[in-house]
Amino acid sequence: MSTAIIALTEDGCRIARRIAEDLENADLYMPSRYAVVYSGSHSIESELKALTAELFRGYDALIFITAVGIAVRCISPYLKDKYNDPAVVVIDDMGKFAISLLSGHIGGANNLTKQVANIIGACPVITTSTDNRGLWAVDLFADEHGLKIENKSDVKTVSAALINGGRVAWYTDDLSIEVPFGLYNVPGISDIDKNYSAAVLCTIVAARQLPVPAVWLRPAVVSAGIGCQRGEKSCNIEKAIYEACGMAGISFNAVARICSIDIKENESGLKECASNIGASLHFYSAEEIKMVEHLFSSSAFVSSKVGVGNVAQSCAYLDSMLGELLLPKTIISGITVSLYRRGTL
């Protein structure tokens, strides 16, 4: 985590230095009259609010050793949401209190608050309701397990249900993930009824209407094999994958990897598509594909062009580590797509 520490007073600068000595990848920002004393620190040459705009974009966390009001006024123009904003911690310049101000869970401000409080002997102040009650937090759980939250607006509904003592159902088709503390495990999606206040589902299965508010968590476990012509546009590839997921009855957000034959590794459309949907890109040689292509139907035309008769499904199969077939090779608007759920081989 990269951290910017901003201090304005002499006492605050001393505290900032102590914190920076214990934190990895931390930079100090202070008025020039103090910056000359603390080597390696950056002088604050511009208005603090303008500097904050730069730091807000460039760091994972900001620590203000100032009054809370100063920090709030500095960051308020740049706030987006808790999934994108950096962690913000505020410490008074006597070092008595460390306050988690922004992005406590996903951004890591709550943990950072505890860490800096321990460094300087301050009292950590954390106001997150789930933390203070020792309750499970869906956003933090998703972050820790590499899960995408499909409908972020309903996270607060689940949290409110837990805080108010409601019964929250839990369903997953991934047995490697344990049932979170305080949630009620159900064997199937159809078992979620109005006896529950809310639900959390960790699955690749496409979302459906449920009788209670629900958050859908998407594990990054789907490999999409792609066969396409040279110069294919990224938007067309993305649309084809999206439609393929619909055919397979799974969520587009579960696609974590895109794969194809290695002669396609310089295709800008594949690169842009992977970047746009947050997937990694992987390529396989003709020799690797030939080891498995006999398992699938083959095209003489494709073989004449790239040396193998089946690109999409062979690559998806290899990339999934011989996982579960979700969609055999399917041509969608001239693009061939195959989907596999990754195994554990």
N, C-alpha and C positions, 0 to 999 in steps of 0.2 A: 504494500500500500504506500503510495506516494503522499506525503503530508506537507502542507504549508502551515507554518506556525507564525501568526501575526501578533506582535506585541507593540505597545505604544509607550509604556512608561518604563522607568529604570528598573523597578521591581519586576514588572512584567517581563522584561528582557532577560533578567536573571532566571526566571522560571522557564522561559522559552528555551534557554540554553540547556538547562537541566533535562528538559524533555527531549530535546534534539539529540543529546548524547546517548539516550537510551532507545530512541526510535530509529528503525532503519529507514533510509530514504526520506529524511525529513529536511526541509529547507526553512531557514529563518528569514523573516521580513520584519524590519524595524526602522525607526527614524534614523537618519544618517549619523546623528550625534552618538547613537549607541552602536550602530553598525560598524563603526571604525574600531570599537572596543572588542567586538566579537567577530573574529576572523571567519570568513566564509559566509557571513550573513549578507542579505540583500538590503539595500537602502530603499526606503519607501520615498520615492521621488514625486509620485502623483497623488491625487486625491484617493483616499482609501477605498471609496466605492468603485472607482475606476480600476484600481488594482485588483479588487475582489472579482471583477468581471473576468480578468485574465486568469486568476488563480482558480476560480470556480470551474473553468473549462479545462485547466491543465493538471489538476490534482485529484486524487481519490478522496482526500480528506483535508479539511481546514480546521485549524485550532486557533480561535481568537482568544487572546489573553486581554480581554477588555470587558466593559459592561455588556450585558446581554443586549441592551437596546442598540448599542453600536453595531454588534454583529447582525442583528435582525435588519437594521436599515441598510447595511452593506449587501446582504445576500438577497433581500426581498425582490429586487428587479429580475433576478436570474433563476428563480425557482421554477422547476418544471414538474417533476413528480418524484416519488420515493424510489422509483426504479432507475432513475437517471441522475438525480442530484447527488453530489458528494456528501460524505459524512461531515457534519459540522458540530464541533465541540466548543464550548465557551468556558473559560476559567477566569475567575477574578484575579486581579493582579497581586493579591496577598496569598494566593494559592490555597484558599480555604475550600472552594467548591469547584468541581468539574461537572459541567452540565451537558448532557446529550441533547443537542438542539434540533438536529435534522438528520433524517435517514438512519434512524437507530438500528433497524434490522438489516435491510439489504445493503445499505451503505456502510454498515459496521460501526456507526457512531456509539452505540451502547457499549460494545466491547472496547473501543478506543477510549471511551470515557473511563472505564474501569482500569484500563492500562495506565493512562496518564495520572489518574488519581493515585494509583499505587506508586508511581515514580516520585511524585511530589508530596505524598501524604495528605492528599485532599479528600474531601467527602464526595463520592460519586453521586450525581443526581440523575436518576433515570425515571422518566414519567410514562413509559410505555405500559399500558394496562396489562397486557399479557405477561410481560416480564415481571411486573410487580406482584402478580398473582401466581407466578410459576406455571403459567399456562403455555400450551403449544402454540406456535405462531406459524401459520401456513406460508407466509412469504419468506421467512427465514429458513424453514424446512426446504422449500423449493430451491432456494439459493444454495444451501448446503449439499443438496442431492443432484444438482445440475438439471432441474426440471423447469420447463417453461410454464408460466401461468397463462392460460389461454384467455381467461376473462378476469382481468385484474380488478375490475370494478366491484366484484363480489367478494373480494378478500375481506373487506371491512364487515360484511354481513356474517361471514363465518366467525371472525374474531369476536363480533358482538354476541353471537350465539354462545360462544365459549365463556365469555366474560359474564354473561347473564345466567349461566348454569344450564344452558340448553344441551340437548343430546345432538351430537354431530356425527353423522355416519361417515365411514371410511371404506372405500372400495379401491382395490388395486389388482391388476392382473400380473404384477411383477412381484413374485414371492420373495425376492431378495430384499425388498423394502419392508421393514417391520411396521406394525400398526402404531401410529403415533400415540403417545400417552394422552389419555382423556377422550379419545375418539372411539366409536363403536364400529367394529369390523362387520361388514356384511358380505355374504358370499357372492352376490350378484347385483348388478345395477338395478334390476327390477325389485330388489328387496328394500330399496330406499323409498320410504313412504312418509306420510305426514306425522308419523310417530317421532320423527326427527325434526329438529329445528333448521338444520342445514346439512350439507354434505360436501365431502372432498373426494374427488375421484382421481386416481393416478393411473392413467391408462392411455393407450393409443387409439382406443375406440372413439369414433366421432361423437361429438356432444349431441345430446338430445334433451328434450324438455323433461324436467323432473318435477315432482310435486313440491319440492322445497328448493330454496336457493342453493346453488352448488358452485364450487370452484373446480375447474378441470385442470389437472397438472399433467404435463406432457413429457414423458421420458424421451431422451434423445437416443432412440434405438432403431430408427428406420433408415435403411440404405436405399437410395434411388439410383438404379442403373439407367444410363441414358445412351441412346444411339441417335445421332442427328447428322444432318448435312453440314458441310463446312460453312461457316459464317452465320449459323443460326442465331437469331436474336435472343438475348437473355429473357425478355418478357414472354417469348413463345415457349421457351423451356420451362420457365416458372409456371406458366398456365398449364402446360401439359402435366407437370408433376402434381399441381393442385387438382386437376381433373382425375388423375390416376388415384390420388388419395381418396377422392369421393367414390370412385368405383370400388376401391378396396374397403370402404367403410371406416377409414381411419382419419385421424387429424393430420392436416398439413403441417402442424407445428411439431409433430414427432419426427419429421425428416431431419436427420442430423448430418448425413453424408450423401454426396453426389459422386458417382463414379462412372468412368467410361474407359475406352481403350487409350493407350498412351499417345497415339498419334493425334489425339484431340487435346493434348495438354496445353497448347497455345491458343485454344479457342476462347476468344474474349467473352462470348455468350455464356459459356459454362462458368467462367471465372466470375462474371458479374452476377449470374444467377445464384451461385453459391454464396457470394458476399451479401446479396440482397436478403436472402432468407436465413443467414447465419449458419450455413452448413459448411463443413469442410469438404475439400475436393480431392479425389483419389483416382489414380490411373493404374491400369493393368496392361501388361505387355501381351502381345499375341501369343507368346509361348505359355504364359499363365492361363490365358483364356482357353487355349486348346486343351488344357488338362481337364476342363469341365464342360466344354460346349457340347460334347456328345450327349449330355443329359437333357438337352433342350432342342427344340426345333431349329433348323438352320436355314439360312437364306443364301442361295448361290450368288445372288446379286451383291449382297453385303460382303461375302467372302471374296469376290472378285475385286472389291474396292479396298478392303482393309486386311485381308488375309485370314479372317475368321468369319464364320457364318452366323454367329450370335454374339452381339456385343452387350446389349442392355441387361438381359437376364443373367448372362455369365458373369458380368462384372458385379451386379448386385449380389449374386450368390457368393462370389469370392469375398466381396467386401463385408458381407454379413457374417463371415466366419461360419458358413454352412448353416445359416439360420433358418427362420420360418418363412415360407413363401406367403406373401400377401397379395401380390398381383403378378401373374406371368407377363411376359413381354406383350405389350399392348401398344398399337400405333395410334397416336393422338395428334391430329393435324400434322402428320408427316414426321413426328418425333416418336421414337420408340422408348417406352418407359417400363421398367419392372421394379417391383418393391419387395424388399425382404426385411423382416425384423431380425436384428443382429442377435447371434447366439453367443455362447460363452466359450467356444473352442479355443 
